[in-house]
Amino acid sequence: MMTPEKPASVLSILLIFLRLGLTSFGGPVAHIGYFREEFVNRRKWLSDQSYADLVALCQFLPGPASSQVGLALGMFQGGFRGALAAWCGFTLPSAIALILVAYGATQPDGLISAGVVQGLKLIAVAVVAHAVWGMAQNLCRGRIEIAIMLAAACAMLVMPTVWLQPALILLAALVGWLLLERKADAEDAHLPVKVSLVAGKRLLLIFAALLVLLPLLTALLPSAGLTLFDLFYRIGSLVFGGGHVVLPLLQAETVPTGMISDDLFLAGYGAAQAVPGPLFTFAAYLGTAMNTLPGWLGGLIALVAIFTPSFLLVAGVLPFWEQLRRRTGVRAALAGVNAAVVGLLLAALYNPIWTGTLHAPVHFALVLLAFAALQIWKLPVWLLVLLYALGGWLA
């Protein structure tokens, strides 16, 4: 079994994810790489196969995929309290920073120096490359899996559209189901889901009920807090692709309606690029800057609202997913999906991560050194983050 004999305590889950929340720069693709390094390679909480299956599931769900992976990892170890601890640790550092930016306590352009940001982006390239290399070795061993991986990567590079990603995953599932060998599930591929099927059904019902009832309650009982919660809950429920995909929807829902000016929106977006953790914490900035509620209260409501659908969906779907994924036909389909996910990560490694970070030969040299430090010398990611941040600041 890949999971530890004794599950991690809620406090240890909080501290682990707090460190990741303070050091995980680079966006959702990089977060998946950071999580794999921490929980698959280092802590052995689950196998590469199980981790890939979990990532594949979160790619299907609306909301922030990397945050949903983190929620599930916390839930595997500590149940609902573990999921809450993982969310708090990974999310609150960037949320607090963005609330401070909204207050005007810190200027967005000066939140982190440009040299530090560049150093952190270089580490993100190495982390993603290391994750793609390791996952490809474990999940793309046959000719068909390699073909699926390359096809997904090439398609995403040539036509980088939002709808293409779920389409490629569905197509890869079909190809895997038709062409790949149907093997029984391995023992170490177990996901330690701590939610029953009955509880999963109730959570999914709550998710759907809130999506339908919140607009009705807002119309019947108008209040600033309820309106704010409804707005961000709806966005968190309906946006697929996560990360940067949520920004156009947030802009369309807040700027034209006069809730926030375009200048304030763009200032917050700039700050969100310079802090670690999930980009969905941009909601905390917006909720504070809108001034519909006094002080940080609006930011807290917006933050909780945009992540609540992820809690309900992940906890509600996981018990069904764990049963479904153990069937041999589904395993074959998942093998195709996992190969496609590696291809999507490979495409994202090039664009936007590689193209947006490597602008000089010295950048490539530094990425090579960081990759070797991870792959060969097995240095911890947090140490490399500190070294490269310090080097960027000195430079």
Secondary structure by P-SEA (a helix, b strand, c coil): cccccccccaaaaaaaaaaaaacccccaaaaaaaaaaccccccccccaaaaaaaaaaaaaccccaaaaaaaaaaaacccaaaaaaaaaaacaaaaaaaaaaaaccccccccccaaaaaaaaaaaaaaaaaaaaaaaacccccaaaaaaaaaaaaaaaaccccaaaaaaaaaaaaaaacccccccccccccccccccaaaaaaaaaaaaaaaccaaaaaaacccaaaaaaaaaaaaaaccccccccaaaaaaaaccccccccaaaaaaaaaaaaacccccccaaaaaaaaacccccaaaaaaaaaaaaaaaaaaaaacaaaaaaaaacaaaaaaaaaaaaaaaaaaaaaaaacccccccccaaaaaaaaaaaaaaccccccaaaaaaaaaaaaaac
